[in-house]
Amino acid sequence: MFYGLSKYLKKILPKQLFYRSLIIVAAPIIIMQITISIVFFDSLWIKTNKGMTKALVNEISTFVEVYNNKNYDKEETTNLFSVYQDLNIEFIQDENFNYSFDERWFSPIDRTLRRELKSRFGPEEFWFNTTSYKELIDLRIKYQSGYFKFLVPRDRVTSSSARIFALWITLPAILVIFIAILFLKNQTRPITKLAEASEKFGRGEDVEEYRPSGALEIRKAGLEFDRMRKRILRHLNQRSEMLSGISHDLRTPLTRIKLQLAFIKDKEISNKISNDVDEMEKMLNEYLQFSRSNFTEKSEKFNLSELILSTTKKYENKNILVDEDSEVFFYWKKKPYKKMSK
């Protein structure tokens, strides 16, 4: 089970070091922000709004109770609540209190207000709208042959600290992630340069002077790579110089052999030895060319059967038997030496 989960995570996670490091930095910040937001909205913002809404509903209920008391003047009571409780109150005659709700269950304000009004006045004795006005809430309570219309400031039931909290919790997180991206980019750039230099050197291309940079560990790896590159180049130069010296020294005996071939009377033997000498001289010239210019030999395709046949015909050794019809068999003193397809 855990092996399958680990394999699935490896497939979906990014492969580059920069994005993996970014996830390592950004994931804890995002998880912390989500946790703090949930705790804040659950324990502070929602409970604060619930308390404010409950206080408002209690004020409205108190007004209805006082308004219903014959010992108090109704107009004076309305004015007092309007002045001191910041409630714009109006009584409207309407026998048919029939209003339909625009359900907004995703709104915490609507849910809290509906819950408190329902517990205080009943399910069909109130109506409110939080979207008609930008800064006010239209709230209506049924009363005898009409209803009370309350225009309540929105800040009476909601806290403005939520937006400030969201702003202060979001902007620092974005700033921290942005700074982390800059630092991670600077940390991964030396690794990318080291990989590019290693790739060029592995292909045999010339690598410009490599300067290690970055963190101490990356700088140490770069220094070791540069030392290894210089040691390999020194070894190649020494090998080239050795091949150049050997090739140069062998040209002298080859010249003597050519002079001696000129005095051999058997022209057939002289030509065969001369061909071998020319081939050796060609090989020496190729060694010299390689040592002087670091020439890299290119691979070529050729017919191996034709090469072997031409070699056997060249030496005309009776101990070597060749079957050219089906498959090529080579025998040396009647013992199988090698088998290859034609």
Secondary structure, DSSP 8 states (H G I E B T S, - for coil): -HHHHHHHHHHHS--SHHHHHHHHHHHHHHHHHHHHHHHHIIIIIHHHHHHHHHHHHHHHHHHHHHHH-TTS-HHHHHHHHHHHS--EEEEEE-S---------TT-HHHHHHHHHHHHHH-TTSEEEESSSSSSEEEEEEEETTEEEEEEEEGGGTS-THHHHHHHHHHHHHHHHHHHHHHHHHHHHHHHHHHHHHHHHHHTT---------SSHHHHHHHHHHHHHHHHHHHHHHHHHHHHHHHHHHHHHHHHHHHHHHTT-S-HHHHHHHHHHHHHHHHHHHHHHHHHHH----------HHHHHHHHHHHHT-TTEE---SSSEEEEETTEEEEEE--
